[in-house]
Amino acid sequence: MVRPRPRLLDFTKTPSHLQFNKYVLTGYRPVSTAHECVRSLFYMHNELGNIYSHGIPFFLFLVLLPFSIPWREVDSIWIGVVHYLACLSPTVGSVLYHVFMNHVGGEHVYDTLLSLDMFGVCLVNTLGALPIIHITLLCFPTVQQAALLVYIFLSAYGIYCATTARTNVLRLRAFVWQVMFRFSLFLFRVYGSGAGSPDSLRLFVIMDSLAMLGGLVNVIQIPERFVPGLFDNWGNSHQIMHVMVICSIIYLHWGTLEDLTWVKNYQCPAE
Ligand SMILES: [Zn+2]
């Protein structure tokens, strides 16, 4: 027997922990069991766009990325593995968060899922940067090892901040220092002795710009702020951020591929 789809709720009727965007007025799923959350993949509601805008790229990345990584040319296999996991990580947590956020477990389940979503974003920041650090400091092995360790240590602190933050602004702030660390690497490539393809830098700068712009759009809730209710199902700030995150991952992938191809013909200058 096909069960009828549940009646969707307005903003004021949804539980308070799900009232995070007052400009999305309709289309809220009622509190649901895990099975009912999964069934919501097949009817329209205001989280469907969020689920599929990360769900479809997840499967595409999972299947296609291994074919585009030049495994034989990568000097250390860990770079390829870390890069692959980095590209997958933000979409996994995000899909789980958006599918099950209205679970009957309430605010506790919601907070856990939100932390998982944030953890995925932290992971792409952290893992995605390791190949960049590795290649930039290729000719300074001691500094390279130290920088990788410092970055992992600081990332653990960033993960703690991002997963325990209570507001979007605080969550965004947890990522700022990672962006600054990467920016200092880019400066070392341009003005110092950092290694790396001249073409990858542009791709990495676009990557960070897209990610930050996406985060900003999500915080300021544009365009739905101007016409509340019009973007309930499609085109709201959170979906725009999702698309920008996917574009950012694609630029990370292109930049890393560019570096990996470049580095195999590179010799560090003699002392
Ligand atoms: Zn999301």
Residues whose N, C-alpha, C, O or C-beta is under 5 A from the ligand:
A	BS01	ZN	S94
